[in-house]
Amino acid sequence: MFMDSDTRTVSDKKKKRKTNKEAQLVIRLDTEQRKRFIDACQDIDSSASRELRGFIKKFLKHYEKGEFDD
């Protein structure tokens, strides 16, 4: 019988992922804007969380380079 080298179960993998991201950011936005964003993310086979994390990462990179200074 073929055994995959990764013997962790799906629930083990979810637990591992969960510990990497322990904080939440709650935002308020217009219902229609939220729907359009979710739909757009699904169209590109992504998730809203993934896209927002990417935005935050890029924003912080620019911020830390001082690109937002006057």
PQR file of N, CA, C, O and H, with PARSE charges and radii, in Angstrom:
ATOM      1  N   MET A   1       0.843  -1.183   0.000 -0.4000 1.5000
ATOM      2  CA  MET A   1       0.000   0.000   0.000 -0.0000 2.0000
ATOM      3  C   MET A   1       0.878   1.234   0.000  0.5500 1.7000
ATOM      4  O   MET A   1       1.865   1.283   0.734 -0.5500 1.4000
ATOM      5  N   PHE A   2       0.542   2.242  -0.813 -0.4000 1.5000
ATOM      6  CA  PHE A   2       1.313   3.481  -0.914 -0.0000 2.0000
ATOM      7  C   PHE A   2       0.962   4.399   0.247  0.5500 1.7000
ATOM      8  O   PHE A   2      -0.213   4.659   0.505 -0.5500 1.4000
ATOM      9  H   PHE A   2      -0.260   2.202  -1.410  0.4000 1.0000
ATOM     10  N   MET A   3       1.973   4.886   0.941 -0.4000 1.5000
ATOM     11  CA  MET A   3       1.760   5.819   2.049 -0.0000 2.0000
ATOM     12  C   MET A   3       2.317   7.176   1.664  0.5500 1.7000
ATOM     13  O   MET A   3       3.449   7.281   1.191 -0.5500 1.4000
ATOM     14  H   MET A   3       2.927   4.675   0.731  0.4000 1.0000
ATOM     15  N   ASP A   4       1.537   8.186   1.863 -0.4000 1.5000
ATOM     16  CA  ASP A   4       1.993   9.549   1.610 -0.0000 2.0000
ATOM     17  C   ASP A   4       3.015   9.924   2.679  0.5500 1.7000
ATOM     18  O   ASP A   4       2.880   9.525   3.835 -0.5500 1.4000
ATOM     19  H   ASP A   4       0.618   8.100   2.247  0.4000 1.0000
ATOM     20  N   SER A   5       4.021  10.679   2.302 -0.4000 1.5000
ATOM     21  CA  SER A   5       5.054  11.057   3.269 -0.0000 2.0000
ATOM     22  C   SER A   5       4.507  11.976   4.348  0.5500 1.7000
ATOM     23  O   SER A   5       5.076  12.060   5.437 -0.5500 1.4000
ATOM     24  H   SER A   5       4.131  11.004   1.363  0.4000 1.0000
ATOM     25  N   ASP A   6       3.422  12.658   4.065 -0.4000 1.5000
ATOM     26  CA  ASP A   6       2.790  13.531   5.050 -0.0000 2.0000
ATOM     27  C   ASP A   6       1.662  12.754   5.699  0.5500 1.7000
ATOM     28  O   ASP A   6       0.592  12.600   5.110 -0.5500 1.4000
ATOM     29  H   ASP A   6       2.959  12.590   3.181  0.4000 1.0000
ATOM     30  N   THR A   7       1.891  12.259   6.915 -0.4000 1.5000
ATOM     31  CA  THR A   7       0.913  11.392   7.574 -0.0000 2.0000
ATOM     32  C   THR A   7      -0.044  12.159   8.478  0.5500 1.7000
ATOM     33  O   THR A   7      -0.853  11.549   9.177 -0.5500 1.4000
ATOM     34  H   THR A   7       2.760  12.384   7.394  0.4000 1.0000
ATOM     35  N   ARG A   8       0.036  13.485   8.474 -0.4000 1.5000
ATOM     36  CA  ARG A   8      -0.890  14.262   9.298 -0.0000 2.0000
ATOM     37  C   ARG A   8      -2.294  14.176   8.721  0.5500 1.7000
ATOM     38  O   ARG A   8      -2.478  14.116   7.505 -0.5500 1.4000
ATOM     39  H   ARG A   8       0.693  13.980   7.906  0.4000 1.0000
ATOM     40  N   THR A   9      -3.277  14.171   9.607 -0.4000 1.5000
ATOM     41  CA  THR A   9      -4.663  14.157   9.149 -0.0000 2.0000
ATOM     42  C   THR A   9      -5.084  15.572   8.765  0.5500 1.7000
ATOM     43  O   THR A   9      -4.384  16.543   9.054 -0.5500 1.4000
ATOM     44  H   THR A   9      -3.128  14.220  10.594  0.4000 1.0000
ATOM     45  N   VAL A  10      -6.225  15.670   8.119 -0.4000 1.5000
ATOM     46  CA  VAL A  10      -6.729  16.983   7.720 -0.0000 2.0000
ATOM     47  C   VAL A  10      -6.922  17.870   8.941  0.5500 1.7000
ATOM     48  O   VAL A  10      -6.583  19.053   8.906 -0.5500 1.4000
ATOM     49  H   VAL A  10      -6.793  14.882   7.884  0.4000 1.0000
ATOM     50  N   SER A  11      -7.465  17.311  10.025 -0.4000 1.5000
ATOM     51  CA  SER A  11      -7.690  18.122  11.223 -0.0000 2.0000
ATOM     52  C   SER A  11      -6.368  18.579  11.831  0.5500 1.7000
ATOM     53  O   SER A  11      -6.295  19.680  12.378 -0.5500 1.4000
ATOM     54  H   SER A  11      -7.741  16.350  10.054  0.4000 1.0000
ATOM     55  N   ASP A  12      -5.313  17.753  11.748 -0.4000 1.5000
ATOM     56  CA  ASP A  12      -3.993  18.165  12.229 -0.0000 2.0000
ATOM     57  C   ASP A  12      -3.473  19.338  11.410  0.5500 1.7000
ATOM     58  O   ASP A  12      -2.896  20.276  11.960 -0.5500 1.4000
ATOM     59  H   ASP A  12      -5.372  16.859  11.305  0.4000 1.0000
ATOM     60  N   LYS A  13      -3.675  19.287  10.101 -0.4000 1.5000
ATOM     61  CA  LYS A  13      -3.217  20.365   9.228 -0.0000 2.0000
ATOM     62  C   LYS A  13      -3.968  21.654   9.534  0.5500 1.7000
ATOM     63  O   LYS A  13      -3.374  22.732   9.545 -0.5500 1.4000
ATOM     64  H   LYS A  13      -4.144  18.524   9.654  0.4000 1.0000
ATOM     65  N   LYS A  14      -5.269  21.548   9.781 -0.4000 1.5000
ATOM     66  CA  LYS A  14      -6.057  22.735  10.104 -0.0000 2.0000
ATOM     67  C   LYS A  14      -5.597  23.337  11.426  0.5500 1.7000
ATOM     68  O   LYS A  14      -5.516  24.558  11.559 -0.5500 1.4000
ATOM     69  H   LYS A  14      -5.751  20.673   9.772  0.4000 1.0000
ATOM     70  N   LYS A  15      -5.296  22.486  12.402 -0.4000 1.5000
ATOM     71  CA  LYS A  15      -4.817  22.979  13.689 -0.0000 2.0000
ATOM     72  C   LYS A  15      -3.502  23.714  13.516  0.5500 1.7000
ATOM     73  O   LYS A  15      -3.296  24.770  14.115 -0.5500 1.4000
ATOM     74  H   LYS A  15      -5.361  21.494  12.294  0.4000 1.0000
ATOM     75  N   LYS A  16      -2.605  23.162  12.697 -0.4000 1.5000
ATOM     76  CA  LYS A  16      -1.312  23.794  12.472 -0.0000 2.0000
ATOM     77  C   LYS A  16      -1.502  25.154  11.815  0.5500 1.7000
ATOM     78  O   LYS A  16      -0.886  26.133  12.235 -0.5500 1.4000
ATOM     79  H   LYS A  16      -2.772  22.304  12.211  0.4000 1.0000
ATOM     80  N   ARG A  17      -2.339  25.230  10.799 -0.4000 1.5000
ATOM     81  CA  ARG A  17      -2.601  26.499  10.122 -0.0000 2.0000
ATOM     82  C   ARG A  17      -3.213  27.508  11.078  0.5500 1.7000
ATOM     83  O   ARG A  17      -2.878  28.692  11.039 -0.5500 1.4000
ATOM     84  H   ARG A  17      -2.840  24.434  10.457  0.4000 1.0000
ATOM     85  N   LYS A  18      -4.097  27.047  11.924 -0.4000 1.5000
ATOM     86  CA  LYS A  18      -4.798  27.945  12.825 -0.0000 2.0000
ATOM     87  C   LYS A  18      -3.840  28.625  13.796  0.5500 1.7000
ATOM     88  O   LYS A  18      -4.047  29.788  14.145 -0.5500 1.4000
ATOM     89  H   LYS A  18      -4.369  26.085  11.956  0.4000 1.0000
ATOM     90  N   THR A  19      -2.814  27.937  14.232 -0.4000 1.5000
ATOM     91  CA  THR A  19      -1.886  28.526  15.187 -0.0000 2.0000
ATOM     92  C   THR A  19      -1.010  29.589  14.546  0.5500 1.7000
ATOM     93  O   THR A  19      -0.470  30.444  15.249 -0.5500 1.4000
ATOM     94  H   THR A  19      -2.646  26.993  13.949  0.4000 1.0000
ATOM     95  N   ASN A  20      -0.856  29.555  13.217 -0.4000 1.5000
ATOM     96  CA  ASN A  20      -0.049  30.567  12.552 -0.0000 2.0000
ATOM     97  C   ASN A  20      -0.757  31.913  12.491  0.5500 1.7000
ATOM     98  O   ASN A  20      -0.095  32.950  12.461 -0.5500 1.4000
ATOM     99  H   ASN A  20      -1.294  28.861  12.647  0.4000 1.0000
ATOM    100  N   LYS A  21      -2.054  31.923  12.471 -0.4000 1.5000
ATOM    101  CA  LYS A  21      -2.835  33.147  12.355 -0.0000 2.0000
ATOM    102  C   LYS A  21      -3.834  33.174  13.503  0.5500 1.7000
ATOM    103  O   LYS A  21      -4.920  32.605  13.398 -0.5500 1.4000
ATOM    104  H   LYS A  21      -2.593  31.080  12.495  0.4000 1.0000
ATOM    105  N   GLU A  22      -3.476  33.824  14.581 -0.4000 1.5000
ATOM    106  CA  GLU A  22      -4.339  33.797  15.748 -0.0000 2.0000
ATOM    107  C   GLU A  22      -5.128  35.073  15.968  0.5500 1.7000
ATOM    108  O   GLU A  22      -6.008  35.090  16.828 -0.5500 1.4000
ATOM    109  H   GLU A  22      -2.594  34.287  14.667  0.4000 1.0000
ATOM    110  N   ALA A  23      -4.855  36.142  15.233 -0.4000 1.5000
ATOM    111  CA  ALA A  23      -5.551  37.409  15.436 -0.0000 2.0000
ATOM    112  C   ALA A  23      -6.586  37.627  14.341  0.5500 1.7000
ATOM    113  O   ALA A  23      -6.462  37.117  13.227 -0.5500 1.4000
ATOM    114  H   ALA A  23      -4.140  36.128  14.534  0.4000 1.0000
ATOM    115  N   GLN A  24      -7.592  38.388  14.685 -0.4000 1.5000
ATOM    116  CA  GLN A  24      -8.632  38.729  13.716 -0.0000 2.0000
ATOM    117  C   GLN A  24      -8.725  40.241  13.599  0.5500 1.7000
ATOM    118  O   GLN A  24      -8.445  40.969  14.551 -0.5500 1.4000
ATOM    119  H   GLN A  24      -7.693  38.803  15.589  0.4000 1.0000
ATOM    120  N   LEU A  25      -9.120  40.700  12.429 -0.4000 1.5000
ATOM    121  CA  LEU A  25      -9.353  42.112  12.171 -0.0000 2.0000
ATOM    122  C   LEU A  25     -10.783  42.227  11.663  0.5500 1.7000
ATOM    123  O   LEU A  25     -11.124  41.664  10.622 -0.5500 1.4000
ATOM    124  H   LEU A  25      -9.347  40.108  11.656  0.4000 1.0000
ATOM    125  N   VAL A  26     -11.607  42.946  12.385 -0.4000 1.5000
ATOM    126  CA  VAL A  26     -13.005  43.092  12.010 -0.0000 2.0000
ATOM    127  C   VAL A  26     -13.180  44.466  11.371  0.5500 1.7000
ATOM    128  O   VAL A  26     -12.783  45.481  11.942 -0.5500 1.4000
ATOM    129  H   VAL A  26     -11.330  43.403  13.231  0.4000 1.0000
ATOM    130  N   ILE A  27     -13.778  44.488  10.180 -0.4000 1.5000
ATOM    131  CA  ILE A  27     -14.024  45.762   9.503 -0.0000 2.0000
ATOM    132  C   ILE A  27     -15.494  45.868   9.137  0.5500 1.7000
ATOM    133  O   ILE A  27     -16.182  44.859   8.978 -0.5500 1.4000
ATOM    134  H   ILE A  27     -14.101  43.663   9.715  0.4000 1.0000
ATOM    135  N   ARG A  28     -15.962  47.082   9.008 -0.4000 1.5000
ATOM    136  CA  ARG A  28     -17.341  47.315   8.587 -0.0000 2.0000
ATOM    137  C   ARG A  28     -17.308  47.880   7.178  0.5500 1.7000
ATOM    138  O   ARG A  28     -16.555  48.807   6.879 -0.5500 1.4000
ATOM    139  H   ARG A  28     -15.404  47.901   9.137  0.4000 1.0000
ATOM    140  N   LEU A  29     -18.141  47.301   6.319 -0.4000 1.5000
ATOM    141  CA  LEU A  29     -18.288  47.843   4.980 -0.0000 2.0000
ATOM    142  C   LEU A  29     -19.684  47.610   4.469  0.5500 1.7000
ATOM    143  O   LEU A  29     -20.444  46.810   5.014 -0.5500 1.4000
ATOM    144  H   LEU A  29     -18.752  46.549   6.562  0.4000 1.0000
ATOM    145  N   ASP A  30     -20.002  48.313   3.428 -0.4000 1.5000
ATOM    146  CA  ASP A  30     -21.302  48.217   2.792 -0.0000 2.0000
ATOM    147  C   ASP A  30     -21.548  46.777   2.333  0.5500 1.7000
ATOM    148  O   ASP A  30     -20.641  46.116   1.827 -0.5500 1.4000
ATOM    149  H   ASP A  30     -19.384  48.963   2.985  0.4000 1.0000
ATOM    150  N   THR A  31     -22.765  46.308   2.512 -0.4000 1.5000
ATOM    151  CA  THR A  31     -23.111  44.933   2.150 -0.0000 2.0000
ATOM    152  C   THR A  31     -22.826  44.639   0.683  0.5500 1.7000
ATOM    153  O   THR A  31     -22.276  43.588   0.355 -0.5500 1.4000
ATOM    154  H   THR A  31     -23.502  46.845   2.923  0.4000 1.0000
ATOM    155  N   GLU A  32     -23.196  45.559  -0.199 -0.4000 1.5000
ATOM    156  CA  GLU A  32     -22.968  45.350  -1.628 -0.0000 2.0000
ATOM    157  C   GLU A  32     -21.472  45.316  -1.950  0.5500 1.7000
ATOM    158  O   GLU A  32     -21.031  44.522  -2.781 -0.5500 1.4000
ATOM    159  H   GLU A  32     -23.643  46.413   0.067  0.4000 1.0000
ATOM    160  N   GLN A  33     -20.697  46.177  -1.294 -0.4000 1.5000
ATOM    161  CA  GLN A  33     -19.245  46.187  -1.517 -0.0000 2.0000
ATOM    162  C   GLN A  33     -18.631  44.864  -1.062  0.5500 1.7000
ATOM    163  O   GLN A  33     -17.759  44.317  -1.737 -0.5500 1.4000
ATOM    164  H   GLN A  33     -21.055  46.823  -0.619  0.4000 1.0000
ATOM    165  N   ARG A  34     -19.084  44.356   0.074 -0.4000 1.5000
ATOM    166  CA  ARG A  34     -18.592  43.064   0.570 -0.0000 2.0000
ATOM    167  C   ARG A  34     -18.910  41.951  -0.426  0.5500 1.7000
ATOM    168  O   ARG A  34     -18.053  41.129  -0.748 -0.5500 1.4000
ATOM    169  H   ARG A  34     -19.792  44.800   0.622  0.4000 1.0000
ATOM    170  N   LYS A  35     -20.154  41.936  -0.908 -0.4000 1.5000
ATOM    171  CA  LYS A  35     -20.566  40.910  -1.868 -0.0000 2.0000
ATOM    172  C   LYS A  35     -19.721  40.975  -3.136  0.5500 1.7000
ATOM    173  O   LYS A  35     -19.271  39.941  -3.629 -0.5500 1.4000
ATOM    174  H   LYS A  35     -20.850  42.604  -0.647  0.4000 1.0000
ATOM    175  N   ARG A  36     -19.503  42.160  -3.662 -0.4000 1.5000
ATOM    176  CA  ARG A  36     -18.694  42.314  -4.873 -0.0000 2.0000
ATOM    177  C   ARG A  36     -17.262  41.844  -4.638  0.5500 1.7000
ATOM    178  O   ARG A  36     -16.661  41.222  -5.514 -0.5500 1.4000
ATOM    179  H   ARG A  36     -19.868  43.000  -3.261  0.4000 1.0000
ATOM    180  N   PHE A  37     -16.709  42.142  -3.453 -0.4000 1.5000
ATOM    181  CA  PHE A  37     -15.347  41.720  -3.137 -0.0000 2.0000
ATOM    182  C   PHE A  37     -15.258  40.199  -3.045  0.5500 1.7000
ATOM    183  O   PHE A  37     -14.351  39.592  -3.613 -0.5500 1.4000
ATOM    184  H   PHE A  37     -17.196  42.648  -2.741  0.4000 1.0000
ATOM    185  N   ILE A  38     -16.193  39.588  -2.334 -0.4000 1.5000
ATOM    186  CA  ILE A  38     -16.220  38.126  -2.205 -0.0000 2.0000
ATOM    187  C   ILE A  38     -16.352  37.480  -3.582  0.5500 1.7000
ATOM    188  O   ILE A  38     -15.642  36.524  -3.894 -0.5500 1.4000
ATOM    189  H   ILE A  38     -16.930  40.081  -1.873  0.4000 1.0000
ATOM    190  N   ASP A  39     -17.257  37.999  -4.401 -0.4000 1.5000
ATOM    191  CA  ASP A  39     -17.445  37.461  -5.754 -0.0000 2.0000
ATOM    192  C   ASP A  39     -16.174  37.592  -6.582  0.5500 1.7000
ATOM    193  O   ASP A  39     -15.796  36.661  -7.293 -0.5500 1.4000
ATOM    194  H   ASP A  39     -17.834  38.776  -4.148  0.4000 1.0000
ATOM    195  N   ALA A  40     -15.511  38.745  -6.492 -0.4000 1.5000
ATOM    196  CA  ALA A  40     -14.271  38.959  -7.248 -0.0000 2.0000
ATOM    197  C   ALA A  40     -13.194  37.980  -6.801  0.5500 1.7000
ATOM    198  O   ALA A  40     -12.466  37.439  -7.633 -0.5500 1.4000
ATOM    199  H   ALA A  40     -15.818  39.501  -5.914  0.4000 1.0000
ATOM    200  N   CYS A  41     -13.086  37.748  -5.506 -0.4000 1.5000
ATOM    201  CA  CYS A  41     -12.095  36.792  -4.988 -0.0000 2.0000
ATOM    202  C   CYS A  41     -12.392  35.386  -5.503  0.5500 1.7000
ATOM    203  O   CYS A  41     -11.479  34.664  -5.904 -0.5500 1.4000
ATOM    204  H   CYS A  41     -13.677  38.188  -4.830  0.4000 1.0000
ATOM    205  N   GLN A  42     -13.652  35.003  -5.493 -0.4000 1.5000
ATOM    206  CA  GLN A  42     -14.029  33.684  -5.999 -0.0000 2.0000
ATOM    207  C   GLN A  42     -13.731  33.563  -7.485  0.5500 1.7000
ATOM    208  O   GLN A  42     -13.319  32.501  -7.952 -0.5500 1.4000
ATOM    209  H   GLN A  42     -14.394  35.590  -5.168  0.4000 1.0000
ATOM    210  N   ASP A  43     -13.937  34.645  -8.233 -0.4000 1.5000
ATOM    211  CA  ASP A  43     -13.652  34.626  -9.673 -0.0000 2.0000
ATOM    212  C   ASP A  43     -12.186  34.339  -9.967  0.5500 1.7000
ATOM    213  O   ASP A  43     -11.861  33.720 -10.980 -0.5500 1.4000
ATOM    214  H   ASP A  43     -14.271  35.508  -7.854  0.4000 1.0000
ATOM    215  N   ILE A  44     -11.296  34.791  -9.075 -0.4000 1.5000
ATOM    216  CA  ILE A  44      -9.861  34.548  -9.287 -0.0000 2.0000
ATOM    217  C   ILE A  44      -9.367  33.368  -8.456  0.5500 1.7000
ATOM    218  O   ILE A  44      -8.165  33.200  -8.250 -0.5500 1.4000
ATOM    219  H   ILE A  44     -11.560  35.294  -8.251  0.4000 1.0000
ATOM    220  N   ASP A  45     -10.320  32.542  -7.977 -0.4000 1.5000
ATOM    221  CA  ASP A  45     -10.007  31.340  -7.201 -0.0000 2.0000
ATOM    222  C   ASP A  45      -9.171  31.669  -5.968  0.5500 1.7000
ATOM    223  O   ASP A  45      -8.154  31.029  -5.699 -0.5500 1.4000
ATOM    224  H   ASP A  45     -11.296  32.678  -8.145  0.4000 1.0000
ATOM    225  N   SER A  46      -9.614  32.670  -5.233 -0.4000 1.5000
ATOM    226  CA  SER A  46      -8.922  33.097  -4.021 -0.0000 2.0000
ATOM    227  C   SER A  46      -9.970  33.284  -2.932  0.5500 1.7000
ATOM    228  O   SER A  46     -11.153  33.010  -3.135 -0.5500 1.4000
ATOM    229  H   SER A  46     -10.440  33.190  -5.451  0.4000 1.0000
ATOM    230  N   SER A  47      -9.523  33.752  -1.782 -0.4000 1.5000
ATOM    231  CA  SER A  47     -10.448  34.050  -0.693 -0.0000 2.0000
ATOM    232  C   SER A  47     -10.253  35.500  -0.275  0.5500 1.7000
ATOM    233  O   SER A  47      -9.205  36.097  -0.521 -0.5500 1.4000
ATOM    234  H   SER A  47      -8.562  33.975  -1.617  0.4000 1.0000
ATOM    235  N   ALA A  48     -11.270  36.050   0.354 -0.4000 1.5000
ATOM    236  CA  ALA A  48     -11.176  37.418   0.844 -0.0000 2.0000
ATOM    237  C   ALA A  48     -10.032  37.535   1.850  0.5500 1.7000
ATOM    238  O   ALA A  48      -9.281  38.510   1.822 -0.5500 1.4000
ATOM    239  H   ALA A  48     -12.121  35.565   0.553  0.4000 1.0000
ATOM    240  N   SER A  49      -9.898  36.567   2.722 -0.4000 1.5000
ATOM    241  CA  SER A  49      -8.827  36.600   3.722 -0.0000 2.0000
ATOM    242  C   SER A  49      -7.454  36.608   3.071  0.5500 1.7000
ATOM    243  O   SER A  49      -6.581  37.377   3.473 -0.5500 1.4000
ATOM    244  H   SER A  49     -10.508  35.776   2.745  0.4000 1.0000
ATOM    245  N   ARG A  50      -7.259  35.766   2.079 -0.4000 1.5000
ATOM    246  CA  ARG A  50      -5.968  35.691   1.394 -0.0000 2.0000
ATOM    247  C   ARG A  50      -5.635  37.031   0.732  0.5500 1.7000
ATOM    248  O   ARG A  50      -4.508  37.517   0.833 -0.5500 1.4000
ATOM    249  H   ARG A  50      -7.968  35.141   1.753  0.4000 1.0000
ATOM    250  N   GLU A  51      -6.611  37.615   0.063 -0.4000 1.5000
ATOM    251  CA  GLU A  51      -6.378  38.889  -0.626 -0.0000 2.0000
ATOM    252  C   GLU A  51      -6.110  40.015   0.364  0.5500 1.7000
ATOM    253  O   GLU A  51      -5.251  40.862   0.119 -0.5500 1.4000
ATOM    254  H   GLU A  51      -7.526  37.220  -0.019  0.4000 1.0000
ATOM    255  N   LEU A  52      -6.832  40.035   1.475 -0.4000 1.5000
ATOM    256  CA  LEU A  52      -6.602  41.074   2.479 -0.0000 2.0000
ATOM    257  C   LEU A  52      -5.251  40.904   3.165  0.5500 1.7000
ATOM    258  O   LEU A  52      -4.571  41.891   3.443 -0.5500 1.4000
ATOM    259  H   LEU A  52      -7.530  39.347   1.675  0.4000 1.0000
ATOM    260  N   ARG A  53      -4.853  39.655   3.441 -0.4000 1.5000
ATOM    261  CA  ARG A  53      -3.518  39.433   4.016 -0.0000 2.0000
ATOM    262  C   ARG A  53      -2.445  39.912   3.053  0.5500 1.7000
ATOM    263  O   ARG A  53      -1.458  40.515   3.474 -0.5500 1.4000
ATOM    264  H   ARG A  53      -5.406  38.853   3.215  0.4000 1.0000
ATOM    265  N   GLY A  54      -2.629  39.648   1.757 -0.4000 1.5000
ATOM    266  CA  GLY A  54      -1.675  40.114   0.754 -0.0000 2.0000
ATOM    267  C   GLY A  54      -1.601  41.628   0.710  0.5500 1.7000
ATOM    268  O   GLY A  54      -0.514  42.198   0.614 -0.5500 1.4000
ATOM    269  H   GLY A  54      -3.432  39.159   1.415  0.4000 1.0000
ATOM    270  N   PHE A  55      -2.758  42.285   0.780 -0.4000 1.5000
ATOM    271  CA  PHE A  55      -2.784  43.743   0.791 -0.0000 2.0000
ATOM    272  C   PHE A  55      -2.043  44.288   2.006  0.5500 1.7000
ATOM    273  O   PHE A  55      -1.238  45.211   1.881 -0.5500 1.4000
ATOM    274  H   PHE A  55      -3.641  41.822   0.858  0.4000 1.0000
ATOM    275  N   ILE A  56      -2.310  43.721   3.180 -0.4000 1.5000
ATOM    276  CA  ILE A  56      -1.670  44.186   4.410 -0.0000 2.0000
ATOM    277  C   ILE A  56      -0.163  43.991   4.333  0.5500 1.7000
ATOM    278  O   ILE A  56       0.598  44.871   4.735 -0.5500 1.4000
ATOM    279  H   ILE A  56      -2.964  42.971   3.281  0.4000 1.0000
ATOM    280  N   LYS A  57       0.273  42.848   3.822 -0.4000 1.5000
ATOM    281  CA  LYS A  57       1.704  42.571   3.685 -0.0000 2.0000
ATOM    282  C   LYS A  57       2.372  43.609   2.779  0.5500 1.7000
ATOM    283  O   LYS A  57       3.429  44.140   3.119 -0.5500 1.4000
ATOM    284  H   LYS A  57      -0.345  42.133   3.495  0.4000 1.0000
ATOM    285  N   LYS A  58       1.756  43.898   1.625 -0.4000 1.5000
ATOM    286  CA  LYS A  58       2.313  44.895   0.703 -0.0000 2.0000
ATOM    287  C   LYS A  58       2.296  46.290   1.321  0.5500 1.7000
ATOM    288  O   LYS A  58       3.261  47.042   1.188 -0.5500 1.4000
ATOM    289  H   LYS A  58       0.897  43.466   1.350  0.4000 1.0000
ATOM    290  N   PHE A  59       1.212  46.631   1.990 -0.4000 1.5000
ATOM    291  CA  PHE A  59       1.098  47.935   2.631 -0.0000 2.0000
ATOM    292  C   PHE A  59       2.214  48.132   3.652  0.5500 1.7000
ATOM    293  O   PHE A  59       2.878  49.169   3.661 -0.5500 1.4000
ATOM    294  H   PHE A  59       0.428  46.020   2.098  0.4000 1.0000
ATOM    295  N   LEU A  60       2.418  47.130   4.514 -0.4000 1.5000
ATOM    296  CA  LEU A  60       3.453  47.240   5.540 -0.0000 2.0000
ATOM    297  C   LEU A  60       4.845  47.323   4.933  0.5500 1.7000
ATOM    298  O   LEU A  60       5.706  48.032   5.452 -0.5500 1.4000
ATOM    299  H   LEU A  60       1.879  46.288   4.506  0.4000 1.0000
ATOM    300  N   LYS A  61       5.071  46.609   3.842 -0.4000 1.5000
ATOM    301  CA  LYS A  61       6.361  46.665   3.158 -0.0000 2.0000
ATOM    302  C   LYS A  61       6.643  48.095   2.694  0.5500 1.7000
ATOM    303  O   LYS A  61       7.738  48.613   2.913 -0.5500 1.4000
ATOM    304  H   LYS A  61       4.371  46.033   3.420  0.4000 1.0000
ATOM    305  N   HIS A  62       5.668  48.728   2.061 -0.4000 1.5000
ATOM    306  CA  HIS A  62       5.832  50.110   1.608 -0.0000 2.0000
ATOM    307  C   HIS A  62       5.966  51.066   2.790  0.5500 1.7000
ATOM    308  O   HIS A  62       6.791  51.979   2.763 -0.5500 1.4000
ATOM    309  H   HIS A  62       4.778  48.307   1.884  0.4000 1.0000
ATOM    310  N   TYR A  63       5.162  50.859   3.816 -0.4000 1.5000
ATOM    311  CA  TYR A  63       5.197  51.715   4.998 -0.0000 2.0000
ATOM    312  C   TYR A  63       6.561  51.659   5.678  0.5500 1.7000
ATOM    313  O   TYR A  63       7.125  52.689   6.046 -0.5500 1.4000
ATOM    314  H   TYR A  63       4.492  50.117   3.838  0.4000 1.0000
ATOM    315  N   GLU A  64       7.084  50.448   5.840 -0.4000 1.5000
ATOM    316  CA  GLU A  64       8.365  50.277   6.521 -0.0000 2.0000
ATOM    317  C   GLU A  64       9.530  50.825   5.706  0.5500 1.7000
ATOM    318  O   GLU A  64      10.590  51.115   6.262 -0.5500 1.4000
ATOM    319  H   GLU A  64       6.626  49.611   5.542  0.4000 1.0000
ATOM    320  N   LYS A  65       9.347  50.971   4.398 -0.4000 1.5000
ATOM    321  CA  LYS A  65      10.365  51.610   3.559 -0.0000 2.0000
ATOM    322  C   LYS A  65      10.253  53.132   3.621  0.5500 1.7000
ATOM    323  O   LYS A  65      11.070  53.837   3.028 -0.5500 1.4000
ATOM    324  H   LYS A  65       8.487  50.735   3.946  0.4000 1.0000
ATOM    325  N   GLY A  66       9.259  53.638   4.327 -0.4000 1.5000
ATOM    326  CA  GLY A  66       9.058  55.075   4.433 -0.0000 2.0000
ATOM    327  C   GLY A  66       8.381  55.683   3.223  0.5500 1.7000
ATOM    328  O   GLY A  66       8.469  56.892   3.008 -0.5500 1.4000
ATOM    329  H   GLY A  66       8.596  53.066   4.809  0.4000 1.0000
ATOM    330  N   GLU A  67       7.717  54.881   2.440 -0.4000 1.5000
ATOM    331  CA  GLU A  67       7.104  55.373   1.209 -0.0000 2.0000
ATOM    332  C   GLU A  67       5.822  56.160   1.441  0.5500 1.7000
ATOM    333  O   GLU A  67       5.254  56.693   0.488 -0.5500 1.4000
ATOM    334  H   GLU A  67       7.645  53.899   2.614  0.4000 1.0000
ATOM    335  N   PHE A  68       5.356  56.248   2.672 -0.4000 1.5000
ATOM    336  CA  PHE A  68       4.163  57.033   2.969 -0.0000 2.0000
ATOM    337  C   PHE A  68       4.503  58.322   3.698  0.5500 1.7000
ATOM    338  O   PHE A  68       3.606  59.077   4.074 -0.5500 1.4000
ATOM    339  H   PHE A  68       5.817  55.816   3.446  0.4000 1.0000
ATOM    340  N   ASP A  69       5.795  58.583   3.904 -0.4000 1.5000
ATOM    341  CA  ASP A  69       6.208  59.816   4.568 -0.0000 2.0000
ATOM    342  C   ASP A  69       5.964  61.005   3.655  0.5500 1.7000
ATOM    343  O   ASP A  69       6.037  60.888   2.432 -0.5500 1.4000
ATOM    344  H   ASP A  69       6.523  57.970   3.598  0.4000 1.0000
ATOM    345  N   ASP A  70       5.673  62.156   4.263 -0.4000 1.5000
ATOM    346  CA  ASP A  70       5.481  63.381   3.465 -0.0000 2.0000
ATOM    347  C   ASP A  70       6.778  63.890   2.906  0.5500 1.7000
ATOM    348  O   ASP A  70       6.795  64.908   2.214 -0.5500 1.4000
ATOM    349  H   ASP A  70       5.614  62.251   5.257  0.4000 1.0000
TER
END
